[in-house]
Structure formats: C-alpha cells, structure tokens
Amino acid sequence: MENLQMLFMGFSVVLTLENVMVTLLGAILGLIVGAMPGIGSLAGVALLLPLTYKFNPTTAIIMLGSLYYANMYGGSFSAILLNIPGDSPAVMTALDGYPMATKRNRPGQALFTANSSSFIGGLIGMLILTFMGPLLADLGLKFGPAEMTSLLLVAMTSIGWLVGESPTKGVVLTLVGVLLASMGMDTLTGSPRFDFGNIYLLGGIPFTPFVIGTVG
C-alpha cells in the first residue's frame, strides 16, 4: 500500500501543466537525438542535460526521464530504416525491423510495432517494479558467484540460436566478445585487465567507437 500511495503522489506531481509540457518537450528531443546512429540513450541524455539547469529538481528529473525513454525508442528509427542501431538495445530491433521495412516494404508497421512493444514492455516493467521491487531486491542480494556464473553461461549459450546454422561461429564470436568485455578495470578488485599500458582502455572499449569501427 505504501508503494501505491507513493505512486499516486507521483502521478499528482507529474500531471501538472508545467511537468506535462516538459515531458512532451523531452520526448520530442529524445526521439530526435535517439534516431541519430551512434549516440545512444546515455550519451543523448548527457548532451541534453544542460537544458534542465534552469528547472527545479523535480521537473528536471521528469524531463531527463522522458529524454531517456524517448532516446531508447528513437534508436529503433535508424535500426529499422537504415539497419544501423542507434544504441545497443536497438540491435535486436534491427534484426527483425530492417528486413520488414525493406523486403516487405512495411516500414510504418515496423515502427508502430516497435513503438507499441516499447510502451507495453515499459508499462509491464514498471508495474512489476512497483509491486515486486522489494522482493526482487532481496532476491538480488542473495546472488553469489554460483548464481552469477550460471546467469553468464545462459547468456552466452543463448547466442547459439541467434547465430543460426553455424554454432562454431557463435562460439567464436562469444569468446571474442568475452575477451573484449574483459578489457578495463575489474569491477570487483579494481585491477586493470588487458589495457596494454594505455590509460584510455581502463574504462573498457566504448560501444559507439567499437560499432563505428566494426561497420566501417
């Protein structure tokens, strides 16, 4: 009940005229920036962050939230129309959306499907987080090395059905991805790994330059 009370109180704050207008502005700007390939949701929010400096904190957070969610959906524009994902979540959108837009000549339906699924998925996620957030937090705190290892194994083996008829290629790509992801500072010990003495690799390989270099 406490979560519901806080949720309704949040709705009363969001549905004021000022906050609704700011939400619409953030959504429009987020769609524009998110549709630009290579920027991504986090970089898009960082670029538009100065717009919120003159707002009060609550309005600024609301605008940043709308910017982030609109950026997440905006990446599907370039993924579906150009086969260039705007950010990493749009990679899966490009696998189905681009063939639907080009081979079947239905780009509008592909964009509408991406929009609808994004809205429905986000709504379901927020409902689950609202009612089961404390339980999920307690469950996450109980995860140890064995659980994390099992989760990583499931994630890596799931690449096999994505690759399709060539499991060898899937295994090789998985191992290369694990190797590249290992570069940078270790999150547990803080020790550098595979940085080759270069300070620019301490944070790992950024997604945007990696995708641009791979495609180029």
N, C-alpha and C positions, 0 to 999 in steps of 0.2 A: 504493500500500500504506500509505503514511503516513496518508492520509485515512481509510482503513478502520480503522486502528489507533486513531486519534483518535475515530472514530465509535463503535466498540465500547467504548472507555473512557467515552465519554459515556453510552452505554446503562447501563453498570455504575453510574454515578453517579445517573442518573435513576430506575432501578428499585429504589432503596431505599424502605423503607416511608414514611419521612418525606416524601420527594420525590413519591412516588405520591399520598399524601394531599393534599399541597399542590397538585399538578396537578389533582386532581379538584375541589378547592375553587375553584381559579382558573377551571376550565372552567364550573362552575355559575354563579359570579358573572359571568363573562364573557358567558354566554348571557343572563342577566337584563338586564345593562346594554346589551348589544348589541341586544336586542329593543326598546329604547326609541328611538323615532324622533328623529333629530337629534343624537344623542350621538356615534356613530361609534367606531371602534376606538381611535384615538389618544386621544380625549377620555376614553373608558372606561378605558383603561389609566392615564391621568393621575389620574382620580378614585379608582381603587382602589390607586394607588401607595403611600399611607400604610400599607396592610395589610402591606407587605413590610419595613417598617423594623426589625422585631424579628428577622427571619430572617438567616441567614448569606448572604453574597453569591450563592453558587451556588443555594441554594434560592429566593432572591428572584428571580433571573433565570428560573428554571424556572417560577415562578408567574406572572411577567409574560408569559412566552411563552405559557402556557396561557390567560391572560386575553386576550391579543391574538388568538390564533386562534379562541377561542370568541366573542369580540366580532365577528370577521369573519363567522362563521356566524350569530350571533344577529341580525345585520341582516336576514337573509332572513325572519325571522318577521314583522316589520312589513311587509316588502316584499310577501310572499305573501298575508298575511291582510288587510292594510289598504291595500295599494298605496302605502305610504309607506316608501321605502328608509331603513334605519337608518343607512347611510353610503353613500359614493359607489360602492363595488363592488357594492352591492345594487341599483343602478339597473337593471342588466341582468336581475337576478333578478325584479324587479317586472314587466318586460315580458312574461315568459312565465308566471311563477308566479301572479300575481294572476288572470289570465283562467282558468288551470287550476283555481284554488281557487273561483272564483265561477261562471263559466259552465259548467264541467264538474263542479262540486261535488266536487272531489277535493283538498282542502287537505292531507290527510295524505300523500298520494302526492307532492304538490308539495314538501312539507317534507322527506320522505325522499329525494327526488331531489336537492334542494339539499344535504342532508347528505352523501349518497354522493358527489356530484360534488365537493364541497369536500374531502372526505377523499382521494379518488383523485387529484384535481388537486394537492393539497398534497404527497401522497406522491411523485408523479412529479416535482414541482418540487424536492423535497429530494434525490431520487436524482440528478437532473441536476446540481444544485448540488454534490453531494458528489463526483461523478466528473468533472465538467467545469468546476468553479468556476475553477481557474487559467486554463484555456484561454479561458473567457468573459471573465475579467478582462483578459487580454492583448488580446482582440478589442475589448473596450470602450475600451481606452486608445488604440486606433488610429482611433476615430471622430473625424472632423473636421467642419468646417462643412458640407461637401457631404453627408456621411452623415446628419448630424442634420437638415438641411433635407429630404432625401428621406424620412426617417422621419416628420417632421411632415406632409409632404404626403400620405403614405399614411394617416396617422391622420385627417387632415381629410377626405380623399376617401372614407374608409370610412363617414362619416356619411351619405352619399347613400343607401346601401342600408338604413340604419336608418330613415330618414325614410319611404322607400317611394315612393309615386307622385308626390311633389312635390319634385323636385330643387331648385327655386328656394327653397323653404322651407328645405331642408337647407343650401344655400349661405349664406342669410341667417343662419340660426342658428349656423353655423360661424363666420362673420365676427363676429357678436356675442360668441360665446364667446371667440374670439381677443382681441377688444378688452377684454373683462372680465378675461381672464387676464393681459393686459399691465399691468394696474394694480399698482402696488407697486414695490419695489426691483428693479432689473435684477440678475439673478444673476451676470452676468459683469462688468459695470462698477461695480455698486453705486449707480448713479444712480437717483433716483426718477422714476417714469413715471406720468402721469395721476393724481396724488394730490390735485390741486386745493388744495394747501397744507394738507391735513388729515393729521395725523400718524397717524390711525387707519387710513388707507389705504396706509401704507408697506408693510405686510405683505400687501397684496392684499385681496381680498374673501373672508372665511372661508366655507367651504362651508355650514355649518349655518345662519347667518342668511340666506344667499342663497336656500337651498331653502325655508326657512320664509316668507321674504318673497315668493318667487315663487308658492308654493302658496296663501299667504294672499291 
